[in-house]
Amino acid sequence: MTERPHKNDDLWYALENNLPSMFKPDDIIDIVAEVPGANDEFDWWWVLAMTDGRFFLLSGGCDYTGWDCRSGIKEHGYFENAKAAAQAAPNVEECSKRDIQNNLYRQIVGEQPLFLYI
């Protein structure tokens, strides 16, 4: 892969400071769906297309200073398709009460713009 897609997205800042254990950042082909977060508030959620044809669900959060100080990611695992990855996300995120699963799913099926929480 010559250039990462969406290289200015929070995903890349998160991965620069929180190396995943289940994959290498270069294994990511594209961001299929993303529920954006907010520093010191809400987590980000990503469904990622991987080079091996599978999909990966990842979430993460950071404090008000950004991804380089107090931050972390959570690896939710590999899935055979993007819809299955979205279904593994919570229906309602515990601390924020946001509907993560449906927002990821609607992005995957084209009913909602990528990177937008509705």
DATAFEN-V607437 format. One record per run of one state. SS is the DSSP state (@ for helix, = for strand, . for the rest). FROM is the first residue (numbers start at 1). TO is the last residue. Records with the same first field share a line. If there is no record, write none. Layout:
SS->FROM-TO + FROM-TO
This chain:
.->1-9 + 18-24 + 36-43 + 51-54 + 64-65 + 80-81 + 88-99 + 109-118
@->10-17 + 25-27 + 82-87 + 100-108
=->28-35 + 44-50 + 55-63 + 66-79
